[in-house]
């Protein structure tokens, strides 16, 4: 089992920045893909950015050049979000998965308002 605990959500104006954190309960980076997903009201949950064990990256086109995922060497990872826009308003979830297991954080609300 892996528990994921998120922090860092909140309110921000357009053009602002926030950084989300996710702490796993044990070392995971050797064999898990980790990353961030989001779900806006009335929409499906979507991938934002993920990083694999070999540091390969995948990200949504909508966040390219604005959001950056990073991690340490063991069990903590972050999502730096710059130039936030109203369309980025959603509940953000951290995630860790491999071929047989799939874990989610509790979710944190990001609201971008003018």
NORQUI-V171344 format. One line per field, one symbol per residue. phi: phi as a letter, one per 30 degrees, with the letter a starting at -180 (. if undefined). Layout:
phi = ???
This chain:
phi = .bccbcajdlcadeidbbbcbbcddadbddbbdblbbbbdeibddbdcabbcecidcbadedceiccbcbaccbacbbbdcchdbedddaccbdbbbbdbbbbbddjbdcbcbc
